[in-house]
Amino acid sequence: MENTAMDPNSFQGPDAERLAKGISFFATGNEPFWSFEVVPGQALRFVPMSGEPLNTPYVEPEALKNPRGWKYHAEVESGVLDVEIVLEPCTDDMSEAQSPYRVVANIRGKTYTGCGHFTADSRVFAHAWKLASLNGEDWSTKNGLRPFSLQWDPSKALVSGQDGCNNFFGSGEVRGTQAYIGPNLGSTMMACPDLESPKRYLDALTQRGPFGVGFVGDQLELKNDSTELIFSAHTPEEQQ
């Protein structure tokens, strides 16, 4: 199976314009105001409120071991860019918006701090999702089981849901048009009448690598080379 291709004109939400431009990660800070954006394969851009922007060719980030995160280092004639991004809850001190990443940028000898997030289509986070099909097989109803569901918390880079029997939770994030889940998810430990279906669902979410994210009408599609999951909106009544 090929990854889902999304029409840039169909993106929705505050990140729509950034997504259409290929921006995968966006950060801002205040006092003074600044912004930073990552365009994979093309550019890193730091724009302060005053002074000259610093644009560099894209460089691959270096992973941080402790704390969890990564950093960019790029040097061009107009200056040196060092940006460290840490997976740590961050609150904008003006808007009070919540973000999963704390960002510290050192640009031309000056330090800037702020918050950042991966861009994504806002429809992904609009509500919980209930599994409708897995690789073409109808999963909308499974006798004796609770729904198979999935919900994102973009402010904490987490996912949660039901596997037909137990509740699960763990790391999960939508980065542009790619979704990453797990690979290790926690779970409650209730006895289940069907052990195979919950395992198949969780394996499908976590064992096949990142998914392309797309929409078929009002359904969410997660798709990679081996797995296709189609979800419908999960109503509050169904979540009881």
Secondary structure, DSSP 8 states (H G I E B T S, - for coil): -------GGG--STTHHHHHTT--EEEEETTTTEEEEEETTTEEEEEESSS--EEEE----EEETTTTEEEEEEEETTEEEEEEEEEEEEE-TTT--EEEEEEEEEETTEEEEEEEEE-B-GGGGSS-EEEEEETTEE-S--TT---BEEEEETTTTEEEEEBSSSEEEEEEEEEBTEEEEEEEEEE-----S-SHHHHHHHHHHHSS--EEEEEETTEEEEE-SS-EEEEEE--GGGG-
